[in-house]
Amino acid sequence: MHRRRLIVCVTLVLTLGWSGISFAEKLRALIVDGQNAHDWKGTTPVLKRLLEETGLFTVDVTTSPPRGADMSGFKPKFHDYNVVVLNYQGDPWPEETKKAFVDYVRNGGGVVVYHFACAAFPDWPEYNEIIGLGGWGGRNEKWGPYVRWRDGKIVYDHSPGRAGGHGPMQAFAIDIREPNHPVTQGLPPRFMHVEDELYGWLRGPAKNLTVLATAFAPKDKGGSDEHEPIIFTVQYGKGRVYQIALGHTPKELQSVAFIVLFQRGAEWAATGKVTQPVPADFPTATEARTRPLLAGN
């Protein structure tokens, strides 16, 4: 009997090779795109590649009809996935699709809100609650407060005003505010990011929201003169939501700061934990670092 089992095992190894034997299924990720005021056609392939490079994910992409077209048949199967990455900002989804998305998150689905997806669906209350903070689209104080980091703590600012804005492209430091979260654990307290849009004035319901990192937006560079939340999480029902405001174009996705925060955030949204180590090329407090992600694309 033992000899027969050994023969079976050896046969499997010879047939599959060690690399072909997997003791755990990969996580399933879905990227949603198709409409966006930003370059979704350029960024989606990079986001897909970054997830696949972790070795943790298989990745599908679902692309909506173009802006102004019939959206009635756009019905992604959210429940088939561990995490949904939103690279979408455009026409409203059908009511059936909106309900399916809310049910998916409420029942434990993971979501990554990437960059300008925070500007999507201003008139969809559940979406605003899921993403925690948003901008643009006519949002203002009626949507909820600004969230600021002042004097070592989070402050909710209910001042009237717009939602969403940024100055010119600029390099900036990222400050970790919650070092014990799985996404940020082990990262240095401050590190540099490449020239990018530094989102400010985001506001929204901010329910069950945890700010993981901020960036100071100086007034002389078109900013709010506040430490703005750029990485944060939201608990919505049983679902885990992770918003990352970085990454304007494929060029900015070469930033190691973005890469690591995106990859770790996606794993956390999918599973509630992070197994990825901090890489050796992680940026320092004075030096941003990049990887040539676009080579060969």
C-alpha positions in Angstrom: 0.0 0.0 0.0 2.8 2.4 0.9 4.7 1.5 -2.3 1.5 2.3 -4.3 1.1 5.7 -2.7 4.8 6.5 -3.4 4.4 5.6 -7.0 1.3 7.9 -7.3 3.2 10.8 -5.7 6.2 10.4 -7.9 4.0 10.2 -11.0 2.3 13.5 -10.0 5.6 15.2 -9.5 7.0 13.9 -12.8 3.8 14.9 -14.6 3.2 18.4 -13.0 6.7 19.3 -11.8 7.1 20.8 -8.3 6.1 24.2 -9.5 2.8 22.8 -10.8 1.7 21.6 -7.4 -0.4 24.1 -5.5 -1.7 23.4 -2.1 -3.9 26.5 -2.0 -6.0 28.1 -4.7 -5.1 31.6 -5.7 -7.3 34.5 -4.8 -9.6 35.8 -7.5 -9.5 39.5 -8.4 -11.7 41.5 -10.7 -10.8 44.9 -12.1 -13.8 47.0 -13.2 -13.1 49.6 -15.8 -14.5 51.0 -19.1 -15.2 54.6 -18.3 -13.0 57.1 -16.4 -11.9 60.7 -16.8 -8.4 59.2 -16.2 -6.4 56.8 -18.4 -8.0 53.4 -17.5 -6.8 51.8 -20.8 -3.2 52.5 -19.6 -3.6 51.8 -15.9 -5.7 48.6 -15.9 -3.0 46.4 -17.6 -0.4 47.6 -15.0 -2.8 47.0 -12.1 -3.5 43.5 -13.4 0.2 42.8 -13.7 1.0 44.1 -10.2 -1.6 41.8 -8.7 -0.4 38.8 -10.7 3.3 39.5 -9.8 2.5 38.8 -6.1 1.8 35.2 -7.0 -1.4 35.4 -4.9 -4.0 36.4 -7.5 -5.6 35.4 -10.7 -7.1 38.5 -12.3 -10.0 39.1 -14.6 -11.1 42.4 -16.2 -14.6 43.5 -16.9 -15.0 46.5 -19.1 -18.3 48.5 -19.2 -19.9 49.9 -22.4 -18.6 53.3 -23.3 -20.0 56.5 -21.8 -23.5 57.1 -23.0 -24.1 53.6 -24.3 -26.7 51.1 -23.0 -25.5 49.9 -19.6 -28.4 47.5 -19.0 -26.4 44.4 -19.8 -23.4 45.3 -17.6 -23.7 42.8 -14.8 -20.3 41.7 -13.3 -20.4 38.6 -11.2 -18.9 40.2 -8.1 -19.6 37.3 -5.8 -17.2 35.1 -7.8 -14.3 37.1 -6.6 -12.3 37.7 -3.4 -11.6 41.4 -4.3 -12.9 43.9 -6.7 -10.6 46.7 -7.9 -12.5 49.8 -9.0 -10.9 51.7 -11.9 -14.2 53.1 -12.9 -15.7 56.6 -12.9 -18.6 57.1 -15.3 -22.2 56.4 -16.1 -24.5 54.9 -13.3 -24.7 51.1 -13.2 -28.0 49.3 -13.6 -30.0 49.0 -10.4 -29.5 45.2 -10.5 -25.7 45.7 -10.7 -25.7 48.3 -7.9 -27.6 45.9 -5.6 -25.3 43.0 -6.4 -22.3 45.2 -5.6 -23.7 46.3 -2.3 -24.7 42.8 -1.3 -21.2 41.6 -2.3 -19.5 44.1 0.0 -21.9 43.8 2.9 -21.5 40.0 2.9 -17.8 40.1 3.1 -16.4 41.0 -0.3 -13.2 43.0 -0.6 -12.9 46.2 -2.6 -9.9 48.4 -3.6 -10.9 51.9 -4.6 -8.1 53.1 -6.9 -7.4 56.8 -7.5 -10.3 58.5 -9.4 -12.8 55.8 -8.5 -13.4 58.0 -5.5 -15.2 60.4 -7.8 -17.7 57.8 -9.1 -21.4 57.7 -8.4 -21.9 60.9 -6.3 -25.6 60.3 -6.1 -25.4 56.6 -4.9 -25.7 56.7 -1.1 -24.4 53.2 -0.5 -21.4 53.7 -2.7 -20.5 56.9 -0.8 -20.7 54.9 2.4 -18.7 52.0 1.0 -15.8 54.3 -0.2 -15.9 56.4 3.0 -14.6 59.6 1.3 -15.0 60.8 -2.2 -14.6 63.9 -4.3 -15.8 65.8 -7.4 -19.1 65.1 -9.0 -20.8 68.0 -7.2 -20.1 66.6 -3.7 -20.0 69.1 -0.8 -20.7 69.3 2.9 -24.0 67.5 2.4 -22.1 64.3 1.7 -20.2 64.5 5.0 -17.1 65.9 6.6 -13.5 66.3 5.6 -11.2 64.0 7.5 -7.9 65.6 8.7 -4.9 64.6 10.7 -4.3 67.4 13.2 -2.2 67.5 16.4 -1.6 63.7 16.3 -5.2 62.7 15.8 -8.0 62.4 13.3 -10.4 65.4 13.1 -13.7 65.5 11.3 -14.1 68.9 9.8 -17.7 69.8 8.8 -16.8 73.1 7.2 -18.8 73.9 4.0 -17.0 73.5 0.7 -16.2 71.4 -2.3 -15.1 67.8 -2.3 -12.0 66.9 -4.2 -9.1 68.8 -5.6 -5.3 68.8 -6.0 -2.5 71.0 -7.0 0.0 70.4 -9.8 2.0 67.2 -10.0 4.4 67.0 -7.2 6.6 64.6 -5.2 5.5 64.2 -1.6 6.2 62.2 1.6 3.7 59.7 2.9 3.3 59.4 6.7 2.0 56.2 8.3 -0.6 57.0 10.9 -1.7 53.5 11.8 1.5 51.3 11.9 -0.2 48.3 13.4 -2.6 47.6 10.5 -1.6 44.6 8.3 -1.1 46.8 5.3 1.3 49.2 7.0 2.9 46.9 9.5 6.7 46.9 8.9 6.7 50.0 6.7 8.9 53.0 7.7 7.0 55.8 9.3 7.7 58.2 6.4 8.7 57.5 2.8 8.7 59.3 -0.5 6.4 59.0 -3.5 7.1 60.2 -7.0 5.4 63.2 -8.6 1.7 62.5 -8.6 -1.7 64.1 -8.0 -2.0 64.7 -4.2 -5.7 64.4 -3.6 -7.2 66.8 -1.1 -10.6 67.9 0.2 -12.1 64.4 0.1 -15.2 64.2 2.1 -18.0 61.7 2.7 -19.9 59.7 5.3 -16.6 58.5 6.8 -18.3 55.7 8.8 -16.1 52.9 10.2 -13.1 54.6 8.5 -9.5 54.1 9.6 -6.8 56.4 8.2 -3.6 54.4 7.5 -1.5 57.2 5.9 -1.6 60.9 5.1 0.3 63.3 2.9 0.8 67.0 3.6 -0.6 69.2 0.8 1.2 72.6 1.0 -0.9 75.6 0.2 1.9 77.1 -2.0 1.5 74.0 -4.2 -2.2 74.3 -4.6 -3.1 72.2 -1.6 -5.3 72.5 1.4 -2.4 73.1 3.9 -3.6 69.9 5.7 -2.4 66.4 6.2 -4.7 64.6 3.7 -5.8 61.0 4.1 -4.6 59.1 1.0 -4.6 55.5 2.3 -7.5 54.4 4.4 -9.9 51.5 5.0 -13.7 51.2 5.5 -15.6 48.4 7.2 -18.9 48.0 5.4 -21.0 45.2 6.9 -18.6 42.2 6.7 -16.7 43.7 3.8 -13.2 45.2 3.8 -12.7 48.4 1.7 -9.3 49.8 0.9 -8.9 53.2 -0.8 -5.6 54.3 -2.4 -5.6 57.9 -3.8 -2.2 57.5 -5.5 -1.5 56.6 -9.2 -2.6 59.2 -11.8 -1.2 57.5 -14.9 0.9 54.3 -15.7 4.0 56.4 -15.1 3.1 57.0 -11.4 2.3 53.2 -11.0 6.0 52.6 -11.3 6.5 54.1 -7.8 7.5 51.4 -5.4 5.4 53.2 -2.7 2.3 52.8 -4.9 3.2 49.2 -5.9 3.7 48.0 -2.3 0.6 49.8 -0.9 -1.5 48.6 -3.8 -0.4 44.9 -3.6 -0.6 44.7 0.2 -4.0 46.6 0.2 -5.5 44.2 -2.3 -4.4 41.2 -0.3 -5.8 42.7 2.9 -9.1 43.5 1.2 -9.4 39.9 -0.1 -8.3 38.1 3.1 -8.0 40.4 6.1 -4.3 39.8 6.4 -1.0 40.5 4.6 1.7 37.9 3.9 3.9 40.0 1.6 7.2 41.1 3.0 8.5 44.7 2.7 10.8 44.7 -0.4 14.4 45.7 -0.2 13.8 48.5 -2.7 11.2 50.3 -0.6 11.6 54.1 -0.6 13.2 56.0 2.2 12.2 59.3 3.9 14.3 61.2 1.4 14.2 59.1 -1.8 11.4 57.9 -4.0 12.1 54.7 -5.9 10.6 53.2 -9.1 10.5 50.0 -11.0 10.4 49.8 -14.8 6.9 48.2 -14.9 6.1 49.2 -18.5 9.0 47.5 -20.1 7.8 44.9 -22.5 4.2 46.0 -22.4 
